């Protein structure tokens, strides 16, 4: 549990969250262009797929179908809530 482990785990986390951010941004933009509008549905779909991507790139115990679905639901809920709240604030 030295410095090498810390650097390796920090790099893995950075790659994982960078992938999730890229997937989310790309999908949200693509859906906006395809559908012609930016609403909570685009955010929910992009969040669900980004959440599944986080689950798939995580440790081996998070690659089970129930964990992937849980991450996808959580990602969809968080991103759609953020989209809805951004119009209020």
Buried (B, 14 or more C-beta within 10 A) or exposed (E): EEEEEEEEEEEEEEEBEEBBEEBBEEBBEEBBEEEEEBBBBBBBBBBBBBBBBBBBBBEEEBEEEEBBBBBBBBBBBBBBBEBEEEEEE
